[in-house]
Amino acid sequence: QVHLVESGGGLVQAGGSLRLSCAASGSISRFNVVGWHRQAPGKLRELVVVITNGVTNCADSVKGRFTIFVDNAKNTVYLQMNSLKPADTAVYSCRVGRFGTDSWGQGTQVTVSS
């Protein structure tokens, strides 16, 4: 089991940028699934961008705006979010997984004002 802690959320105006970080308590290089999900108020949690076995899967709504970075040396996963929209407002959680077993962070709030 690995402990994940997200940071970097906050309030930003539409069109702005944020970089989220997810620090793991141990090595993340052993996981075959690494990524970010989000949940807006009253909505189900949705995939934002996830790397599975080296293949990146990204939600259509964030393509061209959000990028995932993995720093194995720092055991940290980043989510660079550009051109933010009010519709991006949500709690963002990171996830790592291996052989069907996932670990999740507690989430960080991102609020985009219009």
Secondary structure by P-SEA (a helix, b strand, c coil): cbbbbbcccccccccbbbbbbbbbccccccccccccccccccccccccccccccbbbbbccccccbbbbbcccccbbbbbbcccccccccbbbbbbbcccbbbbccbbbbbbcc
